[in-house]
Amino acid sequence: MKTTVYRQACCSQDDQLGPLEAEFNIGANTTISSFIQDVVKSNFLQFSSSHNRITGEIDGKEIVVVFSQHFTNNREPEFKVSPSTPAIDLLNDKQISFYFRHI
């Protein structure tokens, strides 16, 4: 299954240069934790010194907080749902959007 991931720009230059959306594949056995790891490893999420963590939401519900690897000493994501939840159960026909909620 393919899903679209959206993210808020971390600064005006990022807003102009983007991209602010990307597609990711999700396997039948992919957990939400491994899906988020794939998004992080892709370097799609962008951060700045003042925007060093970003919240992933599905239908307005917080799923995960991801921290900048450069500004927060490689802090692991904080999940608001069980990390072992099948990603397909959460994302079936939905998108995940990342917003800066902790500025």
MOPAC internal coordinates of N, CA, C and O (Angstrom, degrees):
PM7 1SCF
backbone

  N    0.0000 0     0.00 0     0.00 0    0    0    0
  C    1.4483 1     0.00 0     0.00 0    1    0    0
  C    1.5271 1   108.50 1     0.00 0    2    1    0
  O    1.2310 1   120.53 1   -38.41 1    3    2    1
  N    1.3019 1   116.58 1   141.59 1    3    2    1
  C    1.4660 1   121.57 1   174.54 1    5    3    2
  C    1.5200 1   109.01 1  -102.32 1    6    5    3
  O    1.2310 1   121.37 1   -35.74 1    7    6    5
  N    1.3190 1   114.98 1   144.26 1    7    6    5
  C    1.4562 1   120.29 1   175.30 1    9    7    6
  C    1.5202 1   108.68 1  -136.42 1   10    9    7
  O    1.2310 1   120.94 1   -28.46 1   11   10    9
  N    1.3121 1   115.81 1   151.54 1   11   10    9
  C    1.4576 1   121.55 1   179.06 1   13   11   10
  C    1.5223 1   109.01 1   -99.71 1   14   13   11
  O    1.2310 1   121.50 1   -45.01 1   15   14   13
  N    1.3194 1   114.73 1   134.99 1   15   14   13
  C    1.4574 1   122.16 1   177.31 1   17   15   14
  C    1.5220 1   107.21 1  -112.90 1   18   17   15
  O    1.2310 1   120.81 1   -50.65 1   19   18   17
  N    1.3192 1   116.06 1   129.35 1   19   18   17
  C    1.4616 1   122.57 1   177.54 1   21   19   18
  C    1.5163 1   108.40 1  -111.75 1   22   21   19
  O    1.2310 1   121.04 1   -28.15 1   23   22   21
  N    1.3350 1   115.61 1   151.85 1   23   22   21
  C    1.4624 1   118.88 1   175.42 1   25   23   22
  C    1.5278 1   109.84 1  -143.21 1   26   25   23
  O    1.2310 1   121.54 1   -30.57 1   27   26   25
  N    1.3091 1   114.66 1   149.43 1   27   26   25
  C    1.4531 1   122.32 1   174.32 1   29   27   26
  C    1.5266 1   107.99 1   -78.07 1   30   29   27
  O    1.2310 1   120.47 1   -36.88 1   31   30   29
  N    1.3207 1   116.71 1   143.12 1   31   30   29
  C    1.4691 1   120.73 1   177.03 1   33   31   30
  C    1.5226 1   109.88 1   -69.86 1   34   33   31
  O    1.2310 1   120.84 1   -36.16 1   35   34   33
  N    1.3326 1   115.99 1   143.84 1   35   34   33
  C    1.4694 1   120.05 1  -179.84 1   37   35   34
  C    1.5289 1   112.20 1   -87.45 1   38   37   35
  O    1.2310 1   119.91 1   166.31 1   39   38   37
  N    1.3445 1   117.77 1   -13.69 1   39   38   37
  C    1.4587 1   121.94 1   178.90 1   41   39   38
  C    1.5287 1   108.63 1  -162.52 1   42   41   39
  O    1.2310 1   119.95 1    -7.32 1   43   42   41
  N    1.3076 1   117.71 1   172.68 1   43   42   41
  C    1.4649 1   120.64 1  -176.82 1   45   43   42
  C    1.5227 1   112.34 1   -65.62 1   46   45   43
  O    1.2310 1   119.80 1   145.09 1   47   46   45
  N    1.3233 1   117.99 1   -34.91 1   47   46   45
  C    1.4648 1   120.13 1   177.95 1   49   47   46
  C    1.5295 1   110.30 1   -66.37 1   50   49   47
  O    1.2310 1   120.46 1   137.68 1   51   50   49
  N    1.3124 1   116.73 1   -42.32 1   51   50   49
  C    1.4600 1   121.54 1   177.70 1   53   51   50
  C    1.5282 1   110.00 1   -61.99 1   54   53   51
  O    1.2310 1   120.60 1   142.11 1   55   54   53
  N    1.3216 1   116.45 1   -37.89 1   55   54   53
  C    1.4660 1   121.26 1   179.06 1   57   55   54
  C    1.5278 1   110.69 1   -61.18 1   58   57   55
  O    1.2310 1   120.07 1   143.47 1   59   58   57
  N    1.3162 1   117.48 1   -36.53 1   59   58   57
  C    1.4636 1   121.64 1  -178.76 1   61   59   58
  C    1.5251 1   112.53 1   -82.68 1   62   61   59
  O    1.2310 1   119.99 1   143.98 1   63   62   61
  N    1.3344 1   117.63 1   -36.02 1   63   62   61
  C    1.4567 1   120.75 1  -174.72 1   65   63   62
  C    1.5265 1   113.47 1   -90.54 1   66   65   63
  O    1.2310 1   120.62 1   151.89 1   67   66   65
  N    1.3450 1   116.42 1   -28.11 1   67   66   65
  C    1.4589 1   121.27 1   177.78 1   69   67   66
  C    1.5156 1   113.94 1    48.89 1   70   69   67
  O    1.2310 1   119.25 1    27.00 1   71   70   69
  N    1.2964 1   119.03 1  -153.00 1   71   70   69
  C    1.4666 1   127.30 1    -4.19 1   73   71   70
  C    1.5240 1   111.01 1   -73.91 1   74   73   71
  O    1.2310 1   120.99 1   -25.60 1   75   74   73
  N    1.3160 1   115.71 1   154.40 1   75   74   73
  C    1.4493 1   121.07 1  -179.66 1   77   75   74
  C    1.5286 1   111.88 1  -108.17 1   78   77   75
  O    1.2310 1   120.65 1  -175.23 1   79   78   77
  N    1.3249 1   116.36 1     4.77 1   79   78   77
  C    1.4574 1   120.12 1   173.26 1   81   79   78
  C    1.5225 1   109.02 1  -145.60 1   82   81   79
  O    1.2310 1   121.51 1   -29.13 1   83   82   81
  N    1.3293 1   114.71 1   150.87 1   83   82   81
  C    1.4577 1   120.89 1  -179.57 1   85   83   82
  C    1.5204 1   108.64 1  -151.55 1   86   85   83
  O    1.2310 1   121.02 1   -26.15 1   87   86   85
  N    1.3243 1   115.66 1   153.85 1   87   86   85
  C    1.4592 1   121.00 1   177.03 1   89   87   86
  C    1.5228 1   109.84 1  -103.13 1   90   89   87
  O    1.2310 1   121.11 1   -39.15 1   91   90   89
  N    1.3170 1   115.48 1   140.85 1   91   90   89
  C    1.4585 1   122.70 1   177.90 1   93   91   90
  C    1.5166 1   108.58 1  -132.04 1   94   93   91
  O    1.2310 1   120.96 1   -33.24 1   95   94   93
  N    1.3237 1   115.77 1   146.76 1   95   94   93
  C    1.4549 1   121.95 1   175.03 1   97   95   94
  C    1.5171 1   109.69 1   -91.10 1   98   97   95
  O    1.2310 1   121.40 1   -38.52 1   99   98   97
  N    1.3272 1   114.92 1   141.48 1   99   98   97
  C    1.4563 1   121.34 1   177.42 1  101   99   98
  C    1.5212 1   107.71 1  -124.16 1  102  101   99
  O    1.2310 1   120.63 1   -56.67 1  103  102  101
  N    1.3284 1   116.40 1   123.33 1  103  102  101
  C    1.4551 1   121.46 1   175.97 1  105  103  102
  C    1.5151 1   111.18 1   -80.50 1  106  105  103
  O    1.2310 1   120.79 1   -15.53 1  107  106  105
  N    1.3113 1   116.10 1   164.47 1  107  106  105
  C    1.4687 1   121.58 1  -178.34 1  109  107  106
  C    1.5245 1   111.92 1   -60.85 1  110  109  107
  O    1.2310 1   119.89 1   150.24 1  111  110  109
  N    1.3270 1   117.82 1   -29.76 1  111  110  109
  C    1.4689 1   121.46 1  -177.17 1  113  111  110
  C    1.5201 1   113.53 1  -105.11 1  114  113  111
  O    1.2310 1   119.86 1  -167.98 1  115  114  113
  N    1.3153 1   117.87 1    12.02 1  115  114  113
  C    1.4604 1   121.96 1  -178.82 1  117  115  114
  C    1.5238 1   110.37 1   -73.86 1  118  117  115
  O    1.2310 1   120.60 1   -51.46 1  119  118  117
  N    1.3261 1   116.46 1   128.54 1  119  118  117
  C    1.4678 1   120.12 1   175.24 1  121  119  118
  C    1.5294 1   108.85 1   -85.63 1  122  121  119
  O    1.2310 1   120.90 1   -17.01 1  123  122  121
  N    1.3194 1   115.88 1   162.99 1  123  122  121
  C    1.4647 1   119.07 1   177.28 1  125  123  122
  C    1.5253 1   109.67 1   -63.71 1  126  125  123
  O    1.2310 1   119.96 1   147.33 1  127  126  125
  N    1.3170 1   117.69 1   -32.67 1  127  126  125
  C    1.4641 1   121.29 1   177.89 1  129  127  126
  C    1.5298 1   111.27 1   -63.64 1  130  129  127
  O    1.2310 1   119.74 1   132.51 1  131  130  129
  N    1.3107 1   118.11 1   -47.49 1  131  130  129
  C    1.4655 1   119.79 1  -179.24 1  133  131  130
  C    1.5286 1   111.24 1   -70.02 1  134  133  131
  O    1.2310 1   120.22 1   147.72 1  135  134  133
  N    1.3266 1   117.19 1   -32.28 1  135  134  133
  C    1.4661 1   120.10 1   175.51 1  137  135  134
  C    1.5260 1   110.19 1   -63.51 1  138  137  135
  O    1.2310 1   120.07 1   133.40 1  139  138  137
  N    1.3232 1   117.48 1   -46.60 1  139  138  137
  C    1.4676 1   121.19 1   179.39 1  141  139  138
  C    1.5303 1   109.74 1   -63.46 1  142  141  139
  O    1.2310 1   119.82 1   140.88 1  143  142  141
  N    1.3253 1   117.94 1   -39.12 1  143  142  141
  C    1.4624 1   120.69 1   175.90 1  145  143  142
  C    1.5277 1   110.98 1   -58.93 1  146  145  143
  O    1.2310 1   120.25 1   138.96 1  147  146  145
  N    1.3360 1   117.12 1   -41.04 1  147  146  145
  C    1.4703 1   120.89 1   177.96 1  149  147  146
  C    1.5260 1   111.23 1   -63.29 1  150  149  147
  O    1.2310 1   120.44 1   138.42 1  151  150  149
  N    1.3293 1   116.76 1   -41.58 1  151  150  149
  C    1.4653 1   120.65 1   178.82 1  153  151  150
  C    1.5301 1   109.66 1   -63.82 1  154  153  151
  O    1.2310 1   120.13 1   135.04 1  155  154  153
  N    1.3275 1   117.35 1   -44.96 1  155  154  153
  C    1.4686 1   121.42 1   179.76 1  157  155  154
  C    1.5258 1   110.18 1   -62.37 1  158  157  155
  O    1.2310 1   119.87 1   132.16 1  159  158  157
  N    1.3169 1   117.85 1   -47.84 1  159  158  157
  C    1.4668 1   122.09 1  -178.38 1  161  159  158
  C    1.5267 1   112.86 1   -62.89 1  162  161  159
  O    1.2310 1   120.32 1   154.03 1  163  162  161
  N    1.3134 1   116.99 1   -25.97 1  163  162  161
  C    1.4674 1   120.69 1  -179.35 1  165  163  162
  C    1.5293 1   112.58 1   -72.93 1  166  165  163
  O    1.2310 1   120.14 1   167.98 1  167  166  165
  N    1.3429 1   117.34 1   -12.02 1  167  166  165
  C    1.4745 1   123.40 1  -175.51 1  169  167  166
  C    1.5246 1   112.79 1    62.91 1  170  169  167
  O    1.2310 1   120.37 1  -157.79 1  171  170  169
  N    1.3227 1   116.89 1    22.21 1  171  170  169
  C    1.4611 1   121.00 1   176.62 1  173  171  170
  C    1.5277 1   110.94 1   -69.05 1  174  173  171
  O    1.2310 1   120.31 1   138.62 1  175  174  173
  N    1.3204 1   117.01 1   -41.38 1  175  174  173
  C    1.4641 1   120.26 1   179.10 1  177  175  174
  C    1.5217 1   108.54 1   -72.91 1  178  177  175
  O    1.2310 1   120.70 1   -43.70 1  179  178  177
  N    1.3169 1   116.27 1   136.30 1  179  178  177
  C    1.4621 1   121.61 1  -178.65 1  181  179  178
  C    1.5202 1   108.92 1  -118.88 1  182  181  179
  O    1.2310 1   121.29 1   -31.76 1  183  182  181
  N    1.3311 1   115.14 1   148.24 1  183  182  181
  C    1.4578 1   121.60 1  -177.22 1  185  183  182
  C    1.5202 1   109.62 1  -136.34 1  186  185  183
  O    1.2310 1   121.12 1   -13.90 1  187  186  185
  N    1.3227 1   115.47 1   166.10 1  187  186  185
  C    1.4645 1   122.32 1   172.19 1  189  187  186
  C    1.5238 1   106.60 1  -140.92 1  190  189  187
  O    1.2310 1   120.30 1    -3.02 1  191  190  189
  N    1.3103 1   117.04 1   176.98 1  191  190  189
  C    1.4696 1   119.22 1  -179.11 1  193  191  190
  C    1.5257 1   111.73 1   -62.78 1  194  193  191
  O    1.2310 1   119.84 1   148.69 1  195  194  193
  N    1.3103 1   117.91 1   -31.31 1  195  194  193
  C    1.4658 1   120.46 1   179.71 1  197  195  194
  C    1.5320 1   112.52 1   -93.37 1  198  197  195
  O    1.2310 1   119.99 1   169.28 1  199  198  197
  N    1.3044 1   117.62 1   -10.72 1  199  198  197
  C    1.4660 1   123.25 1   179.30 1  201  199  198
  C    1.5273 1   107.26 1  -125.64 1  202  201  199
  O    1.2310 1   120.85 1  -103.57 1  203  202  201
  N    1.3443 1   115.98 1    76.43 1  203  202  201
  C    1.4581 1   119.15 1  -171.62 1  205  203  202
  C    1.5256 1   114.87 1  -104.72 1  206  205  203
  O    1.2310 1   120.06 1  -173.63 1  207  206  205
  N    1.3152 1   117.50 1     6.37 1  207  206  205
  C    1.4630 1   122.03 1   171.32 1  209  207  206
  C    1.5180 1   109.40 1  -150.36 1  210  209  207
  O    1.2310 1   121.27 1   -31.41 1  211  210  209
  N    1.3186 1   115.17 1   148.59 1  211  210  209
  C    1.4568 1   120.68 1  -173.65 1  213  211  210
  C    1.5317 1   108.20 1  -138.80 1  214  213  211
  O    1.2310 1   120.58 1   -39.17 1  215  214  213
  N    1.3252 1   116.51 1   140.83 1  215  214  213
  C    1.4588 1   121.93 1  -176.08 1  217  215  214
  C    1.5152 1   110.67 1  -101.60 1  218  217  215
  O    1.2310 1   120.84 1   -51.68 1  219  218  217
  N    1.3356 1   116.00 1   128.32 1  219  218  217
  C    1.4596 1   121.82 1   175.45 1  221  219  218
  C    1.5104 1   109.83 1   -91.42 1  222  221  219
  O    1.2310 1   120.81 1   -51.16 1  223  222  221
  N    1.3438 1   116.06 1   128.84 1  223  222  221
  C    1.4616 1   121.68 1  -176.48 1  225  223  222
  C    1.5223 1   110.42 1  -129.79 1  226  225  223
  O    1.2310 1   121.30 1   -35.19 1  227  226  225
  N    1.3211 1   115.11 1   144.81 1  227  226  225
  C    1.4591 1   122.51 1   172.45 1  229  227  226
  C    1.5182 1   106.60 1  -123.33 1  230  229  227
  O    1.2310 1   120.37 1   -58.20 1  231  230  229
  N    1.3203 1   116.91 1   121.80 1  231  230  229
  C    1.4709 1   122.10 1  -177.35 1  233  231  230
  C    1.5274 1   112.28 1    51.38 1  234  233  231
  O    1.2310 1   120.48 1  -140.32 1  235  234  233
  N    1.3456 1   116.69 1    39.68 1  235  234  233
  C    1.4554 1   121.68 1   177.26 1  237  235  234
  C    1.5165 1   114.80 1    79.29 1  238  237  235
  O    1.2310 1   119.94 1  -179.48 1  239  238  237
  N    1.3319 1   117.72 1     0.52 1  239  238  237
  C    1.4635 1   121.24 1   179.38 1  241  239  238
  C    1.5289 1   109.26 1  -100.34 1  242  241  239
  O    1.2310 1   121.11 1   -52.32 1  243  242  241
  N    1.3396 1   115.48 1   127.68 1  243  242  241
  C    1.4652 1   120.19 1   179.47 1  245  243  242
  C    1.5191 1   109.60 1   -66.81 1  246  245  243
  O    1.2310 1   121.26 1   -50.05 1  247  246  245
  N    1.3460 1   115.20 1   129.95 1  247  246  245
  C    1.4586 1   121.97 1   179.85 1  249  247  246
  C    1.5263 1   110.70 1  -110.13 1  250  249  247
  O    1.2310 1   120.93 1   139.51 1  251  250  249
  N    1.3375 1   115.82 1   -40.49 1  251  250  249
  C    1.4614 1   120.01 1  -173.99 1  253  251  250
  C    1.5245 1   110.34 1  -157.65 1  254  253  251
  O    1.2310 1   120.62 1   -29.57 1  255  254  253
  N    1.3147 1   116.42 1   150.43 1  255  254  253
  C    1.4592 1   122.39 1   169.86 1  257  255  254
  C    1.5210 1   106.13 1  -114.39 1  258  257  255
  O    1.2310 1   120.72 1   -55.85 1  259  258  257
  N    1.3423 1   116.22 1   124.15 1  259  258  257
  C    1.4604 1   122.57 1  -179.55 1  261  259  258
  C    1.5219 1   107.99 1  -109.01 1  262  261  259
  O    1.2310 1   121.08 1   -44.31 1  263  262  261
  N    1.3290 1   115.53 1   135.69 1  263  262  261
  C    1.4580 1   121.86 1  -176.71 1  265  263  262
  C    1.5196 1   110.60 1  -107.02 1  266  265  263
  O    1.2310 1   120.71 1   -33.70 1  267  266  265
  N    1.3139 1   116.24 1   146.30 1  267  266  265
  C    1.4601 1   121.62 1   175.60 1  269  267  266
  C    1.5186 1   109.18 1   -60.93 1  270  269  267
  O    1.2310 1   120.34 1   -48.14 1  271  270  269
  N    1.3114 1   116.96 1   131.86 1  271  270  269
  C    1.4605 1   121.27 1   178.51 1  273  271  270
  C    1.5262 1   111.17 1   -71.42 1  274  273  271
  O    1.2310 1   119.94 1   158.02 1  275  274  273
  N    1.3248 1   117.72 1   -21.98 1  275  274  273
  C    1.4638 1   121.77 1  -176.76 1  277  275  274
  C    1.5212 1   113.53 1   -89.08 1  278  277  275
  O    1.2310 1   120.26 1   149.82 1  279  278  277
  N    1.3229 1   117.10 1   -30.18 1  279  278  277
  C    1.4555 1   120.10 1  -173.61 1  281  279  278
  C    1.5233 1   113.57 1  -106.07 1  282  281  279
  O    1.2310 1   119.30 1   170.75 1  283  282  281
  N    1.3260 1   118.94 1    -9.25 1  283  282  281
  C    1.4683 1   120.01 1  -175.14 1  285  283  282
  C    1.5238 1   112.57 1  -127.43 1  286  285  283
  O    1.2310 1   119.81 1  -152.24 1  287  286  285
  N    1.3246 1   117.97 1    27.76 1  287  286  285
  C    1.4668 1   123.10 1   174.97 1  289  287  286
  C    1.5261 1   113.36 1    53.57 1  290  289  287
  O    1.2310 1   121.05 1  -131.83 1  291  290  289
  N    1.3366 1   115.60 1    48.17 1  291  290  289
  C    1.4690 1   121.89 1   175.89 1  293  291  290
  C    1.5287 1   113.58 1    57.06 1  294  293  291
  O    1.2310 1   120.52 1  -142.66 1  295  294  293
  N    1.3054 1   116.62 1    37.34 1  295  294  293
  C    1.4645 1   121.61 1   178.11 1  297  295  294
  C    1.5292 1   109.89 1   -64.72 1  298  297  295
  O    1.2310 1   120.64 1   -44.45 1  299  298  297
  N    1.2988 1   116.38 1   135.55 1  299  298  297
  C    1.4632 1   122.53 1  -178.74 1  301  299  298
  C    1.5331 1   110.63 1   -73.93 1  302  301  299
  O    1.2310 1   119.92 1   -27.30 1  303  302  301
  N    1.3382 1   117.77 1   152.70 1  303  302  301
  C    1.4694 1   120.45 1   175.61 1  305  303  302
  C    1.5250 1   111.11 1   -59.11 1  306  305  303
  O    1.2310 1   120.98 1   -32.27 1  307  306  305
  N    1.3202 1   115.73 1   147.73 1  307  306  305
  C    1.4653 1   122.33 1   175.56 1  309  307  306
  C    1.5213 1   107.63 1  -106.26 1  310  309  307
  O    1.2310 1   120.83 1   -64.71 1  311  310  309
  N    1.3136 1   116.02 1   115.29 1  311  310  309
  C    1.4650 1   121.17 1  -177.55 1  313  311  310
  C    1.5203 1   110.89 1   -89.88 1  314  313  311
  O    1.2310 1   121.07 1   -41.63 1  315  314  313
  N    1.3249 1   115.55 1   138.37 1  315  314  313
  C    1.4615 1   122.71 1   176.32 1  317  315  314
  C    1.5287 1   110.14 1   -96.02 1  318  317  315
  O    1.2310 1   120.61 1   173.28 1  319  318  317
  N    1.3272 1   116.44 1    -6.72 1  319  318  317
  C    1.4595 1   124.82 1   173.87 1  321  319  318
  C    1.5205 1   106.34 1  -125.46 1  322  321  319
  O    1.2310 1   120.37 1   -12.05 1  323  322  321
  N    1.2960 1   116.90 1   167.95 1  323  322  321
  C    1.4638 1   119.68 1   177.89 1  325  323  322
  C    1.5238 1   109.32 1   -62.06 1  326  325  323
  O    1.2310 1   119.60 1   -52.28 1  327  326  325
  N    1.3425 1   118.37 1   127.72 1  327  326  325
  C    1.4632 1   121.15 1   179.72 1  329  327  326
  C    1.5261 1   113.42 1   -60.75 1  330  329  327
  O    1.2310 1   120.40 1   159.47 1  331  330  329
  N    1.3194 1   116.84 1   -20.53 1  331  330  329
  C    1.4672 1   120.21 1  -179.55 1  333  331  330
  C    1.5284 1   113.33 1   -89.02 1  334  333  331
  O    1.2310 1   120.01 1  -177.65 1  335  334  333
  N    1.3290 1   117.59 1     2.35 1  335  334  333
  C    1.4601 1   121.36 1   177.23 1  337  335  334
  C    1.5228 1   109.30 1   -61.52 1  338  337  335
  O    1.2310 1   119.84 1   -47.23 1  339  338  337
  N    1.3344 1   117.91 1   132.77 1  339  338  337
  C    1.4662 1   119.28 1   176.27 1  341  339  338
  C    1.5329 1   110.65 1   -59.66 1  342  341  339
  O    1.2310 1   120.58 1   -52.30 1  343  342  341
  N    1.3112 1   116.50 1   127.70 1  343  342  341
  C    1.4708 1   121.19 1  -178.65 1  345  343  342
  C    1.5180 1   111.14 1   -59.10 1  346  345  343
  O    1.2310 1   120.52 1   143.72 1  347  346  345
  N    1.3129 1   116.62 1   -36.28 1  347  346  345
  C    1.4618 1   120.29 1  -178.12 1  349  347  346
  C    1.5315 1   111.36 1   -63.30 1  350  349  347
  O    1.2310 1   120.26 1   149.18 1  351  350  349
  N    1.3476 1   117.11 1   -30.82 1  351  350  349
  C    1.4639 1   120.67 1   177.80 1  353  351  350
  C    1.5283 1   111.54 1   -67.22 1  354  353  351
  O    1.2310 1   120.41 1   144.01 1  355  354  353
  N    1.3239 1   116.81 1   -35.99 1  355  354  353
  C    1.4660 1   120.91 1  -179.41 1  357  355  354
  C    1.5196 1   112.58 1   -83.67 1  358  357  355
  O    1.2310 1   120.37 1   145.34 1  359  358  357
  N    1.3295 1   116.90 1   -34.66 1  359  358  357
  C    1.4626 1   121.02 1  -170.27 1  361  359  358
  C    1.5289 1   114.44 1  -104.05 1  362  361  359
  O    1.2310 1   119.41 1  -178.84 1  363  362  361
  N    1.2985 1   118.74 1     1.16 1  363  362  361
  C    1.4555 1   121.54 1  -177.24 1  365  363  362
  C    1.5299 1   110.92 1   -53.22 1  366  365  363
  O    1.2310 1   120.94 1   -69.97 1  367  366  365
  N    1.3314 1   115.80 1   110.03 1  367  366  365
  C    1.4759 1   123.37 1  -179.37 1  369  367  366
  C    1.5268 1   113.48 1    61.69 1  370  369  367
  O    1.2310 1   119.82 1  -155.85 1  371  370  369
  N    1.3294 1   117.95 1    24.15 1  371  370  369
  C    1.4568 1   122.22 1   178.71 1  373  371  370
  C    1.5183 1   108.55 1  -129.72 1  374  373  371
  O    1.2310 1   121.07 1   -11.55 1  375  374  373
  N    1.3229 1   115.55 1   168.45 1  375  374  373
  C    1.4626 1   120.99 1   175.40 1  377  375  374
  C    1.5104 1   108.84 1  -116.42 1  378  377  375
  O    1.2310 1   121.63 1   -20.79 1  379  378  377
  N    1.3113 1   114.49 1   159.21 1  379  378  377
  C    1.4646 1   119.72 1   172.19 1  381  379  378
  C    1.5246 1   107.08 1  -110.31 1  382  381  379
  O    1.2310 1   121.22 1   -46.10 1  383  382  381
  N    1.3095 1   115.28 1   133.90 1  383  382  381
  C    1.4685 1   121.61 1  -179.77 1  385  383  382
  C    1.5143 1   108.75 1  -120.39 1  386  385  383
  O    1.2310 1   121.11 1   -40.56 1  387  386  385
  N    1.3316 1   115.48 1   139.44 1  387  386  385
  C    1.4573 1   121.70 1   179.92 1  389  387  386
  C    1.5256 1   109.22 1  -109.92 1  390  389  387
  O    1.2310 1   121.23 1   -52.18 1  391  390  389
  N    1.3422 1   115.24 1   127.82 1  391  390  389
  C    1.4608 1   122.23 1  -178.57 1  393  391  390
  C    1.5232 1   110.27 1  -129.19 1  394  393  391
  O    1.2310 1   120.85 1   -30.05 1  395  394  393
  N    1.3161 1   115.98 1   149.95 1  395  394  393
  C    1.4569 1   121.71 1   173.79 1  397  395  394
  C    1.5201 1   107.59 1   -84.71 1  398  397  395
  O    1.2310 1   120.61 1   -73.64 1  399  398  397
  N    1.3119 1   116.44 1   106.36 1  399  398  397
  C    1.4662 1   123.14 1  -177.81 1  401  399  398
  C    1.5202 1   112.21 1  -107.71 1  402  401  399
  O    1.2310 1   120.13 1   172.45 1  403  402  401
  N    1.3286 1   117.35 1    -7.55 1  403  402  401
  C    1.4729 1   121.23 1  -171.99 1  405  403  402
  C    1.5159 1   110.98 1  -123.67 1  406  405  403
  O    1.2310 1   120.05 1  -122.06 1  407  406  405
  N    1.3110 1   117.51 1    57.94 1  407  406  405
  C    1.4549 1   121.10 1  -176.49 1  409  407  406
  C    1.5105 1   109.21 1   -95.98 1  410  409  407
  O    1.2310 1   120.10 1   180.00 1  411  410  409

